[in-house]
Amino acid sequence: SPCIIIDYLCVTETCFCERFKTNKELLEYITVMFTGVQNLLDTLNLGIVGVAQDYSDYNERVDTVAHETAHLIGAPHDEEGPCQDT
C-alpha cells in the first residue's frame, strides 16, 4: 500500500529554547510532544505513522500539531467536509 511520510521542521524563538537547560532537554520535550501527536492521530484510525504558531501549554500544542497534520493530508474542518449536512 502507498505510504505518506510527513517531515517536520520545528522552528522556535530564543525565549522558548531558553526554558531548557540543555539541547537534550529540548529534544526530549519535542519527542514527547510528537509522541502525543502520534497518539492522537492513531485514534483517527487513518493508518498514519508519523507550520503552526502556538503559545499554548503541552496538551493544547499536541492538539494543534495533530490538527494541522490532518490538514496536510487533506482532512477538512468538520463543517467543511462532505458530511456537513448530515
VOPAGU-2260 file (C-alpha; in pm, 1 decimal, decimal comma):
REM VOPAGU-2260
SITE   aa  ch    i         X         Y         Z
SITE  SER   A    0       0,0       0,0       0,0
SITE  PRO   A    1     117,5     358,0     -58,9
SITE  CYS   A    2     282,9     530,2     232,9
SITE  ILE   A    3     277,2     900,8     319,0
SITE  ILE   A    4     578,2    1042,9     501,4
SITE  ILE   A    5     541,1    1381,8     670,4
SITE  ASP   A    6     862,1    1553,8     779,0
SITE  TYR   A    7     850,7    1835,1    1033,2
SITE  LEU   A    8    1083,4    2129,3    1078,9
SITE  CYS   A    9    1043,9    2280,3    1424,6
SITE  VAL   A   10    1147,2    2644,4    1442,5
SITE  THR   A   11    1129,8    2828,6    1772,9
SITE  GLU   A   12    1223,6    3165,0    1913,4
SITE  THR   A   13    1502,9    3214,5    2165,0
SITE  CYS   A   14    1277,7    3258,9    2468,5
SITE  PHE   A   15    1124,2    2915,4    2406,6
SITE  CYS   A   16    1465,5    2747,6    2385,4
SITE  GLU   A   17    1588,3    2926,2    2697,9
SITE  ARG   A   18    1335,7    2725,1    2901,7
SITE  PHE   A   19    1559,2    2420,2    2855,1
SITE  LYS   A   20    1898,2    2389,8    3024,3
SITE  THR   A   21    2040,6    2158,4    2757,0
SITE  ASN   A   22    1970,6    2055,8    2398,9
SITE  LYS   A   23    1891,2    1709,9    2535,8
SITE  GLU   A   24    1605,4    1854,9    2745,0
SITE  LEU   A   25    1470,5    2035,8    2437,6
SITE  LEU   A   26    1492,1    1717,9    2229,2
SITE  GLU   A   27    1311,5    1521,2    2499,9
SITE  TYR   A   28    1031,7    1780,7    2509,4
SITE  ILE   A   29     988,1    1773,6    2130,0
SITE  THR   A   30     996,4    1392,1    2129,1
SITE  VAL   A   31     724,2    1372,2    2394,5
SITE  MET   A   32     515,7    1630,7    2206,2
SITE  PHE   A   33     528,8    1435,1    1880,4
SITE  THR   A   34     456,0    1110,3    2064,6
SITE  GLY   A   35     138,8    1280,9    2187,3
SITE  VAL   A   36      59,1    1387,6    1830,5
SITE  GLN   A   37     107,0    1029,2    1711,0
SITE  ASN   A   38    -123,8     904,2    1986,9
SITE  LEU   A   39    -396,5    1146,5    1874,8
SITE  LEU   A   40    -354,2    1052,5    1507,2
SITE  ASP   A   41    -376,0     684,0    1598,3
SITE  THR   A   42    -724,1     742,5    1745,0
SITE  LEU   A   43    -843,0     851,7    1398,3
SITE  ASN   A   44    -761,1     508,1    1251,5
SITE  LEU   A   45    -608,0     668,1     941,3
SITE  GLY   A   46    -302,7     443,3     946,4
SITE  ILE   A   47     -74,7     745,3     981,3
SITE  VAL   A   48     267,9     694,7    1132,3
SITE  GLY   A   49     443,2     960,8    1177,4
SITE  VAL   A   50     381,6    2541,8    1047,9
SITE  ALA   A   51     169,9    2640,3    1332,7
SITE  GLN   A   52     244,3    2919,8    1576,1
SITE  ASP   A   53     136,5    2805,4    1915,4
SITE  TYR   A   54     178,0    2971,9    2253,5
SITE  SER   A   55     -26,3    2718,7    2449,2
SITE  ASP   A   56      57,6    2451,7    2703,4
SITE  TYR   A   57     171,4    2098,1    2613,9
SITE  ASN   A   58    -173,6    1938,2    2572,6
SITE  GLU   A   59    -306,0    2219,6    2354,8
SITE  ARG   A   60      15,4    2216,1    2148,5
SITE  VAL   A   61     -23,0    1841,4    2081,2
SITE  ASP   A   62    -380,5    1903,6    1964,1
SITE  THR   A   63    -264,1    2185,7    1734,9
SITE  VAL   A   64      10,9    1980,3    1569,4
SITE  ALA   A   65    -225,5    1684,3    1519,8
SITE  HIS   A   66    -492,9    1917,7    1379,8
SITE  GLU   A   67    -254,9    2083,1    1133,4
SITE  THR   A   68    -110,1    1744,5    1032,2
SITE  ALA   A   69    -459,1    1626,9     941,7
SITE  HIS   A   70    -489,8    1928,7     710,9
SITE  LEU   A   71    -158,3    1834,2     546,8
SITE  ILE   A   72    -311,4    1503,1     440,8
SITE  GLY   A   73    -630,3    1666,1     312,0
SITE  ALA   A   74    -870,8    1649,4     605,6
SITE  PRO   A   75   -1111,9    1945,9     614,0
SITE  HIS   A   76   -1267,8    2102,0     922,8
SITE  ASP   A   77   -1586,7    1923,7    1033,5
SITE  GLU   A   78   -1812,9    2194,3     893,3
SITE  GLU   A   79   -1628,6    2187,3     557,7
SITE  GLY   A   80   -1638,9    1811,8     489,7
SITE  PRO   A   81   -1870,7    1610,0     265,0
SITE  CYS   A   82   -2094,9    1513,9     561,2
SITE  GLN   A   83   -2169,5    1867,3     678,4
SITE  ASP   A   84   -2545,0    1835,9     611,5
SITE  THR   A   85   -2593,8    1505,7     794,5
